[in-house]
Amino acid sequence: MCTPCCIAQLACCCGSAACSCCCKCCPKIKQSTGTRIMYALYFLLVTVLCAVMMSPTVEQALKENIPFYAEFCQTVNAGEDCKTLVGYAAVYKVCFGMACFFFFFCIFTMRVNNSTGCRAAVHNGFWLLKFIALVACCAGGFFLPNESTFLEVWRYIGAAGGFIFLLIQLMLLVEFAHRWNANWYSGVKYNRLWYAALAFVTLVLFSVGVGAVIFMGIFYTHPEACLLNKIFLGINGSLCLVVSLLAISPFIQKLQPNSGLLQPGVITVYVMYLTFSAFSSKPKEMVVIDGVNTTVCVFPFNYGTESDKKIVTGLGAVILFGCVLYSCLTSTTRRSSAALRVCRNTEPETERARCCFCFGDDTEEYDEEQTGSGQNVVYDEREGTIYSYAFFHFVFFLGSLYVMMTATNWFHYDNHKIEKLLDGSWSVFWVKMASCWVCLILYMWTLVAPIVCPKRFVA
């Protein structure tokens, strides 16, 4: 039983076979899904490495628990206590290697339209060899000449790529909101319970959004300080109201009958989260109250333990990894690619209402399946690729730059620590505020685009 399974895994690591689990009881997996999961694991592995490099806690633990740590650092020419392997410069070099890895595969897989060619075989297999190549790329970053010049140039390249990835991420959020509404709305004519589910979720989303506005209005504003908080909370709340009314306006309903309140509900909750995160990430303000300097506009409960930082850091980490992986794994499907081009998908609509709709594939029936002692693999790309290989790697390339800039606190990288990933910083504050407005503008554009450019939306 074990020998065929081990041979299959060796073929996966060193050959062109699709990757699967050894366990027969695992549900069958599609080749395209398995490939994307493997690249996502590579991406997460390097991301965790970057977090370790930015953490003085981990650095201190290594120094205290690894025997002959100082001697090892001198042996590998990593400087005193391996200083060249930690900090923002090390993260830049590692992410440079990961970005080069994905950019090479982006070029390598251009115009691959089926999985039968040699380039497709490399993309879908040879995982051990590709892992060695990824490690070599990341390690090679530490041997680049003219380090100061490289870091300065790479910083601005990373910022540009990070903003582009953030734009794609926000576009996918808007596409997610539209797809959620379309999928559940498609079930209304078969079962009225889907309409009740739409109404319930919409009510919950707007309740959370309104509650967030009230919460931030009470605790993140002050009569004598926090002017920016007051202005931006008013602007963002008003814009959310505007897009909600626009979504159900008669002239929008005429062109988009499926447009409802679910989509602006999703956008409102995300914008309120970004607003809360921006307020918590802004440098603290102090005013004199009864002759005492008092910090204002902070999380109201257990401020001594900096609860707002802990909550925002925890939520931010989960949402960061979730958004990065969702963007990288779904932005290359045919449906999402059409959404990124802001045009109507020309494929026939085959929506089937289901609770977990976001992981559905563009196609549902496939001909061939590999069976054996391990997990079954469905080869779903015999007649053509399910997603664009080149664009898939390009999105991961941009995701590498986004993670690099986020882990190093964008432009406030001096003396930065991963424990203060979302600590007070004006650059983080403005990035999040700009993200709010871009998200709202993108959603508003999806509503008015059929009016402005009707020819692109003719079915």
N, C-alpha and C positions, 0 to 999 in steps of 0.2 A: 504493500500500500504506500509506503514511504518513498520507495525508489522512484516511481513515475512522477510523484509530486516534486521531489528534489530536482529531477531532470527538467521538469517544466519550469521551475523557478530559475535554474541555471540558464535555460533558453531565454527567459524573460530578461535576466540581467546581462547576458553576454550575446544574445541573439535578437532576432526581430519579432519573437513571439510576444503576444500581449501579456501584460502583467495581471496576476490574479493572486488570490489568497490560497493557502494550502488547504483550508478547511472546506470540505464538501458541503457542510451545512450552511455556508454563507450563501446569500441570494446571488443569482447570476448578475454579472456586471457587463455593461457594454464596453467594447474596446475604446470608444471615444471618451467615455467617462473615466475609465481606468487610467488612460494616458494623462488626462487633465489633472486627475487626483495626484498622480506621481509627480508631475511638475509642481503642483501646489505644495506637496510635501518638501520638495527641494527648496522652494521659496520660503516656507515656514522655518525650515532648518537654518537657513542663512539669517532670517529675521531674528530668530532666537539668539543666534551667535552675536548679532549686532547689539541686542539688548544686554547680553553678558558683557560685551566690550564697553558699554556705556555705564556699567554698574560698579561703583566703588565698593559696594558690599561684597559682590562676587570676587572682585580683585583682592580684597582683604582676606576673604575666606581661602582663596587659592594660596595666598602668601603664607597663611598660618597652617594650612593642612597638607600642603605638598612638600615632601622632604627635598632639601637642596633646591628650593625654588629659585633663589638668587643665582646659584651656579648654573642652573638650567637656562635662565634668561641670558646669562653671559655667553653660554655655549652657542646659543642660536642667534647671537648678536641682536637681541631684542631690547637692549638697553637695561638700565638699572630697574629691577623688579618688573621687567617686561613692559616698560612704559610705552614702547612703540606699538604694543598690541592692544592698548586700551585707549579710550577717548574718542573724540569725534573724528580725528584723522584716520584712526584704524577703521571706523565704521565707513568712512568715505572710500577707503581702499577696498574693503570687502564688498561693499555695494557696487563699486566700479567693476569688480570681477564678475559679480552676478549679472549686472547689466550687460556686460560684454558677452556673457554666456547666452543670454536670451536674445541679444541683438544679432549674434552670429546665426542662431537658429531661425530668427526672423528672415534673414537674407537667404539662408540655406533652403527654407521651405517655401519660398515664393513660387506661386503658380502651381502648387501641388493640388490636384483636383481629385485624386483617388488614392487609396491606401495600398496599391499594388506595386508602386515604384520603389526604388532603393531609398530615395529621400524620405518617403513616407515610412518605410521600414525603420530607418534611423530615428525618426520622430517618435514612433510608437514602441520602440524596443531599445535594447542595448543600455539598460538603465545603469548598470555598474560602470560601464565605460563613460557614460555621460556624467555620472556622479564624480568620477575621478577628474574629468575635464572641468567640472564646476569647482572642485577643490583647487585645481591648478590655477584657474582663473582668479579665484579669490586670493590665493597665496601670491600670485604674480603681481597683484596690486602693491604689495609691500616692497617691490624691487623697482618701482618707477623712479626715474631720475627727476631732478628739480622738483622736490616734493612741494615746496611752498607755491610754486607756479601752478602745479597740477591741482592742488587743493583749491586755489583761488578760482581757476577756470571751471573745475568740476562742480564747484558750489553753485555757480550760476546755471550750468547745464542741468544740474539736479533740480534747481528751483523751477526752471522752465518745464522740465519733464514732469515734475511733481504737480504743477498747476494743470498741465494737460490731463494727467491721470485723474486729478480731482474733478475736472470738468466731465470726463467720461463717467466717473462714479456718480456724479449728480444727474447726468443724463439717464443713466441706468436706473437711478431711483425714480425718476419721473416715469420711465418706461415700466418699471415694476408697479407703480401705482395704477397706470392705465391698464396693464395686463391683469392685475388683480380684479379691477372692476369689470373688465370684459369677460373674464373667466367666470366669475360668480354670476354676472348678469345673464350669461348664456344659459344658466340652469333655471332661471326664473320661469320660463315657459313650460318646463317639465315638472318643476316642483316649487311651490310658492315659499317653501322654507328658505330657499336661497335668497329671496327678497327680504325675509325677516333677518337672515344672517347679515346681509348688506346693511340694513338699517341699524342693527345692533352694533356692528363694528364701526360704522360711521359715527354713531352717537358716542361710543367709547373714545374714538380718536379725537373728536371735537371737545369732549369733556376733558381729556388730558391736555389738549392745547389751551383751552380757556383756563384750566387750573394752573398750568405753567405760567401763563401771563399774570394771573393774580398772585401766585407765589413769588415770582420775580419782582412784581410791582411792590410787594410788601417788604421783602427782605433784601432785594438788590438795588434799592433806591434809597435816597436819604434827602431830607429837605435842604441840607447844606452842602451836599457833595454828590458824586456819581452822576454828573450831568450827562456823560456819554451813555450810561445805562438807561437813563430816562428817555433820551432821544431815540436810541436804537430799539429799545423795547416798544416804544410807540410806533416807530417806522415798521418794524417787523410784524407787529400785531396787526397794524392797518393793512399791510400788503397781504397778509394771510386772509383777512376779511375780503379784500378786493378780489383775489383770485377765486375765493369760494363763491362769491356772488357772480363772478364772470362765468364760472363753470356751469351754473344753472340758468344763465341768462337766455332769453328766447332765441337770439341770433346764433348763439353757440349751440343750443339744443337743436336748432334746425339743421345744422351741418353735422353735428356729432350727437345723435340721439342717446348714445350710451354715456355721455358725459354726465357725471353726477357729483355727489359730495364726498364719495369715498376717496377719490384722488386728492382733492385739496385737503382732506383730513390727514392723509399720509404725509403730504408736504408740510402741513402745519405742525404736526408732531415733530418732524425732523428739524424744521426751522427753529422750533422752540428749544429742542435739545441743543442745537448749535449755538443758539443765543445764550442759554444757560451755561454751556461749556465756555463760551467766550467771556462771559462775565466772571466766571470762576477762574479763568486763566489770565485775567487782567491783573496787573500789579495792584496790590491793595491800596486803598485810600484811607487816610486818617483825618479826623476832625477833633477839635478840642471840645469836650463835653464836661461841664462842671470842673474845668481846670485840668482835665486829664486827657491825654492823647488816646483816642479810641478808634480802633479799626471799624469801619462801617462797610455796608454792602457786602456782607459775607454770609456764608451758610449759617442759619440761626441756631442749629443744634450742635452742642459739643464743639464749639469753635476751637477750644484749646487743643483738640485732637486733629484739627484741620480736616473736618469731615467732608467739606466740599471738595477738597483736593483728592481725598480718597475715593469719593463717589465718582467724580469726573474722571479720575485716572482709571478706575475699574471699568466704568461704562465706556470710556474712550478706547481702552485697550480692546475690549470685546467688539465694539462697533468698528474700530480700525481694522482688525483682522477680518471681521465678517465682511465689511465693505470691500476690502482689498481682494479677498478670495472670491466674493460674489462678482465683483467687476471683472476679475481675470478669467473666471470660469464661465461666465454667461455672456460677456460682451462680444463673443465671437460667433454665437449662434446666428442663424439666418434671421430670426425674428429680432434679436437685439441689434444686429447690424443695420437692419432697416430702420429701427428706432433711432440709432445714432445718426443716420442720414436724414432723419425727420421726413420720412415719406411713408406712404402706405405700403404695407407688405403685400406683394403681388401674389403670394401663395394663397390657395383656397383656405378659408377660415374653417378650422376643424376643432373649435374650442369644445372641451368637455369639462363641465364644472366639477371641481374637486377641491378639497380643503388644501392639500399641499400641491399647488399648481406650479410653483416657481422652479421645480426641478424636472418638469416634464420636458421631453425632447420634441423636436420638430416633427419627428416621425415616430410611429409606434410599432410597426410590424417589420420584422427582419427575418431573413430566410435561414441563416446558418448559425449554428451554435456548437461550441466545442465542449465536449463532456469528457470527464475522466475522474481521477481520484481527487482532484482539487476542485476549486470553484469553477463554475461554468462561465465561459466568456462568450458573449454574443458579438459577432463581427457585423457591426452595423454600418460599415463604410465600404462595402463591396462595390456598390454602384456609384459611389461618390462620397466626398468628405462631408461630415455633418457640420463642421465648422472650419473657419479659415485658419490653417496652421500658422501662416506668417503673421496674421493679425493677432492671433493668440499669443505668440511670443513677443510681439511688439507691446501688447498690453502688459505683459509681465515685465518687460523692460521698463516701461513707465512706472509700474508698481514698485520696482526696485528703487527708482529714484524717489518716489513718494515716501517709501519707508525710510530711506536714508535721510531725507529732510525732516521727517517727523521725529525720528529717533534722536536727531541732533538739534531739535528745537528750531528748525528752519535757520534763520540768520543769527539767532542768539545762542551760539554753540559754545562760547567760551565758558569753561568750568561747568558745563552742563552735565547732569547725571540722569540716568534713566529713571531713577526714583522721582525725579522732578519733570517727568515727560510733559505733563500738562500744567506745570507751575506758572506763576505769573510771568508773562512775556507779551510785549506789545505786538511782536510779529505773529505769534499764535492767535492773539485776539483779532487782529485785522484779517488774517487768513480765514478764520471761522466766520467773521462777519461778512466778508466778501462771498464766502460759500453760501450763506443764507440768501443773499441777493441774487447770486447766479442761479441757485436752485429755483427761486421764485420766478425769475425771468425765463428760465428754460420751460417751466411748466406753463407759464402764460403764453409763451410762443407756441407750444403744442396746441393751445386752444385757438389762437388767432391765425395760425399758419394756414389752415384751409381757406380762410377768407383772403389772406394776403397772396397766397400762391395756390389758387384752386386747381390748376392743371396738374400739379404734383400729387394731388389727392383724389384724382378721378379714379374710381374703382375699375 
